[in-house]
Amino acid sequence: MQEAGGEQLEIVSFREGDVVGMHEVVLNSANDRIYLCHDGKSRRGFAEGAVRAAEWLAGKQGFFEFRNIWREL
């Protein structure tokens, strides 16, 4: 658990069976639950993203974060 504004934030990561890529964000309160889920059907999307990032990096130097790439795609 990590602290987030005085409240605890739970981060969990695991790999299981033949799951390609499943990502979930759950915001839970006493009154509601907001649930966002991404379930990858194949690894193709991940591979295409890696290729696009590599193409973006060509000729650049330094350290970058995903938000740097996202703004220019």
C-alpha positions in Angstrom: 0.0 0.0 0.0 1.1 3.6 -0.7 -0.1 6.8 0.8 -2.1 9.1 -1.5 -3.3 12.3 0.1 -3.7 10.7 3.5 -5.4 7.6 2.2 -3.9 4.2 1.2 -3.4 3.3 -2.4 -3.2 -0.4 -3.3 -1.0 -1.3 -6.3 -1.0 -5.0 -7.3 0.7 -6.7 -10.3 0.6 -10.3 -11.3 0.9 -12.6 -14.4 -1.5 -15.5 -14.7 -1.9 -18.3 -17.3 -2.4 -17.2 -20.9 -3.5 -13.7 -20.1 -1.9 -11.3 -22.7 -2.4 -8.1 -20.8 -5.2 -7.2 -18.4 -5.1 -3.8 -16.7 -7.6 -2.6 -14.2 -8.1 0.7 -12.3 -10.6 0.6 -9.5 -11.6 3.7 -7.5 -13.5 2.6 -4.4 -15.4 4.6 -1.8 -18.1 3.9 0.7 -20.7 5.1 -1.8 -19.4 4.1 -5.3 -17.0 2.1 -7.3 -15.5 3.2 -10.6 -13.9 0.4 -12.6 -11.9 0.7 -15.8 -10.5 -2.4 -17.5 -8.3 -3.0 -20.5 -8.0 -6.6 -21.7 -5.5 -7.1 -24.5 -6.6 -9.7 -27.1 -3.1 -10.2 -28.5 0.4 -8.9 -28.0 0.3 -7.1 -31.4 -0.9 -3.8 -29.9 2.0 -3.8 -27.4 4.5 -4.6 -30.2 3.1 -1.8 -32.4 3.4 0.6 -29.5 7.0 -0.4 -28.9 7.9 0.1 -32.6 6.2 3.5 -32.7 8.2 4.5 -29.6 11.4 3.3 -31.1 10.7 5.3 -34.3 10.0 8.4 -32.2 13.3 8.0 -30.3 15.4 7.7 -33.4 18.0 10.6 -33.4 17.1 11.8 -29.9 19.3 11.7 -26.8 18.4 11.8 -23.2 15.8 10.3 -20.9 12.1 10.4 -21.7 8.8 9.5 -20.1 5.7 8.2 -21.9 4.1 11.6 -21.6 6.9 13.0 -23.8 6.0 10.5 -26.6 2.3 10.8 -26.1 2.2 14.5 -26.9 3.8 14.1 -30.3 2.1 10.9 -31.6 
